[in-house]
Amino acid sequence: MSDSQFVGVLIGFAVAVSASLITTFTAILVNNARLTDTKEALRAEIGSVRAEVGSVRAEIGSVRTEIGSVRSEIGSVRAEVGSVRAEMRSEIGAVRAEIGSVRSEMSAMEARLDSKFAAVLAQMAAYQMDIISKIAEIDNRITRLER
């Protein structure tokens, strides 16, 4: 191989290597550009996710505030129910006492009625005996008159 052939082979080899390197570097640059685009898209997506997370956190805070409000309201309602229960128990106690008083009065009235009823029965028995004796007396008079 002559010098000019050798130089030609070297130049051909250099051109081939250069073309291969240019293709490789171009591919690397294209991939780098794609990676840069992908990285930017991922950054945008991460920003969107962060914004969504912030929105969710705000909503969670709102829900927690509402839960606190509901718990407070439940406490108020429980206190009111306790107050109403106490009032009802007091009223029930008063009604029970009144019922006891009415029962006592009824028992006393029943006893008086029973004693008066017994007196009326005794008086009726006395009237019956008196009527029977008067009927017997009238019967005797009629019998005497008929004779």
C-alpha positions in Angstrom: 0.0 0.0 0.0 1.3 3.3 -1.0 1.3 6.4 1.0 -1.5 8.0 -0.9 -3.6 4.9 -0.5 -2.8 4.8 3.1 -3.8 8.5 3.5 -7.0 7.7 1.5 -7.8 4.8 3.8 -7.1 7.0 6.8 -9.3 9.8 5.4 -12.0 7.3 4.6 -11.7 5.8 8.0 -11.8 9.3 9.6 -14.8 10.2 7.5 -16.6 7.0 8.5 -15.7 7.5 12.1 -16.7 11.2 11.9 -20.0 10.2 10.3 -20.6 7.6 13.0 -19.6 10.1 15.7 -21.8 12.7 14.1 -24.7 10.2 14.0 -24.0 9.2 17.6 -23.7 12.8 18.8 -26.9 13.7 16.9 -28.7 10.8 18.5 -27.4 11.8 21.9 -28.5 15.4 21.3 -31.9 14.3 20.1 -32.2 12.0 23.1 -30.9 14.9 25.3 -33.6 17.1 23.8 -36.2 14.5 24.4 -35.0 14.0 28.0 -35.1 17.8 28.4 -38.7 17.9 27.1 -39.6 14.9 29.2 -38.0 16.5 32.2 -39.9 19.7 31.6 -43.2 17.8 31.2 -42.5 15.9 34.4 -41.7 19.2 36.2 -45.0 20.6 34.9 -46.8 17.4 36.1 -45.1 17.6 39.5 -46.2 21.2 39.8 -49.7 20.2 38.9 -49.6 17.4 41.4 -48.2 19.8 44.1 -51.0 22.2 43.3 -53.5 19.4 43.6 -52.0 18.3 46.9 -52.2 21.9 48.2 -55.9 21.9 47.1 -56.5 18.6 48.9 -54.7 19.8 52.0 -56.9 22.9 52.0 -60.0 20.8 51.6 -58.8 18.5 54.5 -58.3 21.7 56.6 -61.8 22.7 55.7 -63.2 19.3 56.6 -61.3 19.3 59.9 -62.8 22.7 60.7 -66.2 21.5 59.9 -65.7 18.4 62.0 -64.7 20.7 64.9 -67.8 22.7 64.4 -70.0 19.5 64.3 -68.3 18.2 67.5 -69.0 21.5 69.2 -72.6 21.4 68.1 -72.9 17.8 69.3 -71.5 19.0 72.7 -74.1 21.7 72.8 -76.9 19.3 71.8 -75.7 16.8 74.5 -75.8 19.6 77.1 -79.3 20.6 76.0 -80.4 17.0 76.1 -79.0 16.6 79.6 -80.8 19.8 80.7 -84.1 18.5 79.2 -83.6 15.1 80.8 -83.0 16.7 84.2 -86.1 18.9 83.7 -88.2 15.9 82.6 -86.9 13.8 85.6 -87.9 16.7 87.9 -91.3 16.9 86.3 -91.8 13.1 86.4 -90.9 13.2 90.1 -93.5 16.0 90.7 -96.1 14.0 88.7 -95.3 10.9 90.7 -95.6 12.8 93.9 -99.0 14.2 92.7 -100.1 10.7 91.8 -99.2 9.5 95.2 -101.1 12.4 96.8 -104.2 11.7 94.6 -104.0 8.0 95.5 -103.9 8.9 99.2 -106.9 11.2 98.7 -108.7 8.5 96.8 -108.0 6.0 99.4 -109.2 8.3 102.1 -112.3 9.1 100.0 -112.9 5.4 99.4 -112.6 4.7 103.1 -115.1 7.6 103.9 -117.4 6.3 101.1 -117.1 2.7 102.5 -118.0 4.0 106.0 -120.9 6.1 104.6 -122.0 3.2 102.4 -122.0 0.9 105.5 -124.0 3.6 107.3 -126.4 3.8 104.4 -126.8 0.0 104.2 -127.4 0.0 108.0 -130.0 2.8 107.6 -131.6 0.9 104.7 -131.7 -2.2 106.8 -133.3 -0.2 109.6 -135.8 1.3 107.1 -136.5 -2.2 105.7 -137.1 -3.5 109.2 -139.3 -0.5 109.9 -141.3 -1.0 106.7 -141.6 -4.7 107.4 -142.9 -3.9 110.9 -145.3 -1.3 109.5 -146.5 -3.7 106.8 -147.0 -6.3 109.5 -148.9 -3.7 111.7 -151.1 -2.7 108.7 -151.6 -6.4 107.9 -152.7 -6.9 111.5 -155.1 -3.9 111.3 -156.6 -5.2 108.1 -157.0 -8.6 109.6 -158.7 -7.1 112.7 -160.9 -5.0 110.5 -161.9 -8.0 108.4 -163.0 -9.9 111.5 
